[in-house]
Amino acid sequence: MKKTRKKSKLKDLWRRLKRNKLAVAGLVVLILLIIIAIAAPLLAPYSYSMQDSKASYAAASPDHLLGTDKLGRDLLSRLIIGARASLQMGTIAVAIAATIGIAIGATAGYFGGWTDNICMRFLDIYQSIPMLLLCITLAAILGPSLQNAIIALGVCSVPGYARLMRASVLTVRDKEFIESARAVNAGNARIILRHVVPNSMAPLIVEITMGVGSCILAGSLLSFVGLGVQPPTPEWGTMIAEGRNVMREHPTLALYPGVCVMLSVLACNLLGDGLRDALDPRLKN
Amino acid sequence: MATLLEVRDLKKYFKTNGGMLHAVDGINFSLEEGKTLGVVGESGCGKSTLGRTILHLLDPTDGRIFFDGKDITNPGRSEMHRLREEMQIIFQDPYSSLDPRKSVSEAIMEPLKIQGRLSKDAMIAETRMLMDTVGLATRFENTYPHELDGGRRQRIGIARALSLTPKFIVCDEPVSALDVSIQAQIINLMLDLQEERGLAYMFVTHDLSIVKYISDDIMVMYLGQMVEKASADELFRDTRHPYTKALLSAIPVPDIHNKTKRILLHGEITSPINPEPGCRFMARCRYAAEECSQMQTLEECSPGHFVACCRYKEIE
């Protein structure tokens, strides 16, 4: 019985989401990107590290659909393989950050008083250290690898989500329906998970979808200082950084990975907006 | 009938920047099974706080509460859980007291889920039965509160309160947020339920015409204190306290030839923060005299009729 009810809830969510054409477009693009990332070795026409010194900075041609970079590596292949690291960095890091942030923010906001004070002062200290510096330090301690870069990125972007969540929870926690839940014996955990969090997620969803893009770019910075993805493994952020140097002569080198980042951010954003509206039963979309 | 609820010298103070706010200050009353106690008073007199304190949604500062003969002033966790199955609350505003993201059946089922005694199927059946009891059609099962009108939402609130089969319900102005036409429906529903289930109500309101209609006893509160208490008929027939008199004179009478003399109160309500020991109504009372600045005690002027005014005999 419960299963069917859960299913019907998901179905209902899908039905509402479906009506938002932009959100569906976002979902399709995102799924495509994920499929590309998973099937990357099959899709890439060349090896991402294969150099061709004769074809340095080659223009687009039937051989190299998007041209080549300085070392004559096929740009399309690098973009396709790069989707793996970049998408992981964007999504997993944000997922880590949002989960911890929501937990801290919800706890601080709901309980208030000294719990709130401790959490917030801790975040103050945390935020007084420049985020990138902290991120680099953390990644350096953990050792250079994609996985550690993701962890470092995730942990460093917690404060933003925590603060936003706390502010959002503060507007919800004094509502009468929270008291009404207490009157029927709901415990704090239940109230937070079932009533407070669902009702204060709306601004978080937008922030989370925006966070994907900034994490991809911040990840490229880690790669740039040698702490993230190790060359020659491609990654969009690093490719943008490399392309920037030859922006005037070969603008496409920075443009294409830039478009990829933009596309993933846009897709997440549209989907996030759609989800936020679909999750709110008050909106008839 | 046995006494169900007894409240002795109950106090609830709140700490504010200016000092202690005496929201509820030494309230005494008892309520029998299946009876209704109406609690009236103007906004901010502590009537809602009183209800919430009895239910332990707020912790009492001082005093004792007895329920079914047991002292429940400081219940432990498990005792509190058990207690909430016996005493429930219906909230004032059905717009804010329901989670906007929970469907009607989810909202009604929540107390049962937390209680965890019934199987899934039994809970669904029980929810349907409760919806039927409060007059909600089953087709509203999967609708959300915002899609319903105020009366239907309040029915959800009532179904939630009933789901744990309590003996006592605090009704915190359950109809004041509703249209007049719907008020009557909800009041009648509550009276029917009282008859069927033998519920005791503490009916908090500022609507005097409703309170007369449904209450057995009426308690009039002013700034956290009880100023007068009597059976409903007696209170309206033989009003003693000057505040009650002013309050009752404000009831509109649907008769254009009836020229009632409204007693207009002047001045502001005395601050509830660190109040003076004397009568709190003194500043606005036209009968105020010197002895009013002394501590007022409740006097029984006729059997079951209590009044807290030292001059009630002089002011007929």
Interface residues (C-beta under 8 A of the other chain):
Chain A: M1 K2 K175 E176 F177 E179 S180 A181 R182 A183 V184 N185 A186 G187 R190 H195 P198 N199 L279 D280 P281 R282
Chain B: R52 L55 L57 M80 H81 R84 E85 Q88 I89 F91 Q92 D93 S96 S97 L98 D99 P100 R101 S103 E110 P111 I114 Q115 K120 D121 I124 Y144 H146 G157 R160 S163 L164
